[in-house]
Amino acid sequence: MKIDAIKPFLKDTFCGDITYQSPLADATWYRIGGPADVLCSPEDEESLIGLIAACNAASVPYLLLGDGANMLVHDDGFRGVVISLKEYFSKAFVRGNKLFAQAGTYLNDVLLLAMDNGLSGLEYLSGIPGTIGGALYMNAGIDQGTIGDVVFSISVLDANLQIRSVPASELDFLYRRVPQLQDAIILGGTFDLQPKAEADIRAVRTDLLQRRAARQPLDHPSCGSVFKRPEGHFVGKMIQDLGLKGLIHGGARISERHAGFIINTGTATAADVLWLIQYIEEQVQKAYDVTLEREVKLVGFAENY
Ligand SMILES: Cc1cc2nc3c(=O)[nH]c(=O)nc-3n(C[C@H](O)[C@H](O)[C@H](O)COP(=O)(O)OP(=O)(O)OC[C@H]3O[C@@H](n4cnc5c(N)ncnc54)[C@H](O)[C@@H]3O)c2cc1C
């Protein structure tokens, strides 16, 4: 096994937490997925850099895991190293109008910190699960705004394993994608916020949380919207109009409440979810001549699934 090549490094040099055969179902919002060969939580930047260098030298694949809110992990898991920054990269603080948060900080904690300090700009992200690293990588958001709107700079580990601060002006925050960050390891972000009365920020937050609770199937595990919104269409409406709402395959179901969500009814496998994803893609292509693009990240699958 490839992973054997880095076991001496993990045993003798790496500082942080290590779990072999770590079940990724426990680490994702879908509650689906087999084990990672090893899940590592590096204690500091030096340990993280050492770990990436060791993986690179031994050609061991690695994957950055946020809170797993946008991931579907294969039933056989992930062959390689899964890296979590939630344990040791989760500090956040405010200086003036700027908020800094490390990649492993929960997005919700950051929103609350901003609100408590009377700083506005992030409240539109209320109810979006995940970490700062995942939110920046995905440019998470809603129609009214995305996290990219308030980024001042991002701290990354680049391909040469150098820590760099990248100003927002060098980043293109596209729809659920930032091309410059596709291969980067995000260490944290600095956000440029505006002073506002806490009560006003709270009102926006409460409204958004209520709307989510009314419209989304939050009582079942999911990854949120499975597909990106194609230009000129609403995925949920297309799926509904095709009569696919409520369709079940194994333990997975197209949500009755929001047809853009595929939920885990309790026993879903990744294969069940993928079957529904592919079925929706085929039906939408046939009926509307629209090629859907997936928002969910497939982990541990062969390419072209
Ligand atoms: C109920 C529900 C509702 C949702 N609603 C929304 C919504 O309204 N808007 C929206 O945009 N999204 C939504 N999502 C999707 C999800 O919350 C976002 O994509 C979120 O940003 C994922 O963050 P995460 O930390 O869980 O990332 P993960 O799912 O763990 O990872 C997502 C991607 O980011 C990469 N990544 C994570 N951390 C790092 C890092 N430090 N460095 C480099 N790459 C990294 C991963 O490798 C992966 O490719 C929803 C999900 C759920 C379950």
The ligand as a Gaussian input file, in Angstrom:
#p B3LYP/6-31G(d) Opt

LIG

0 1
 C      -27.805000      21.645000       4.434000
 C      -26.761000      22.267000       3.559000
 C      -27.005000      23.522000       3.003000
 C      -26.018000      24.134000       2.191000
 N      -26.274000      25.379000       1.673000
 C      -25.324000      25.990000       0.943000
 C      -25.542000      27.311000       0.419000
 O      -26.581000      27.928000       0.623000
 N      -24.548000      27.888000      -0.305000
 C      -23.356000      27.248000      -0.535000
 O      -22.479000      27.830000      -1.176000
 N      -23.132000      25.994000      -0.069000
 C      -24.072000      25.357000       0.667000
 N      -23.852000      24.093000       1.130000
 C      -22.598000      23.372000       0.784000
 C      -21.467000      23.548000       1.823000
 O      -21.994000      24.001000       3.050000
 C      -20.432000      24.553000       1.329000
 O      -19.863000      24.139000       0.093000
 C      -19.302000      24.728000       2.340000
 O      -18.523000      25.820000       1.970000
 C      -18.429000      23.487000       2.481000
 O      -17.503000      23.721000       3.535000
 P      -16.744000      22.513000       4.226000
 O      -15.783000      23.064000       5.209000
 O      -17.707000      21.518000       4.759000
 O      -15.961000      21.912000       2.985000
 P      -15.810000      20.372000       2.536000
 O      -17.138000      19.857000       2.113000
 O      -15.089000      19.605000       3.595000
 O      -14.881000      20.555000       1.270000
 C      -15.351000      21.190000       0.096000
 C      -14.164000      21.400000      -0.855000
 O      -13.267000      22.339000      -0.268000
 C      -11.954000      21.780000      -0.171000
 N      -11.329000      22.315000       1.050000
 C      -11.837000      22.317000       2.299000
 N      -10.981000      22.928000       3.151000
 C       -9.906000      23.302000       2.407000
 C       -8.679000      23.969000       2.696000
 N       -8.351000      24.362000       3.941000
 N       -7.812000      24.197000       1.686000
 C       -8.103000      23.793000       0.425000
 N       -9.240000      23.156000       0.094000
 C      -10.139000      22.920000       1.067000
 C      -12.178000      20.280000      -0.098000
 O      -11.024000      19.552000      -0.476000
 C      -13.351000      20.129000      -1.061000
 O      -12.879000      20.107000      -2.403000
 C      -24.802000      23.458000       1.934000
 C      -24.580000      22.189000       2.501000
 C      -25.538000      21.605000       3.296000
 C      -25.263000      20.243000       3.915000

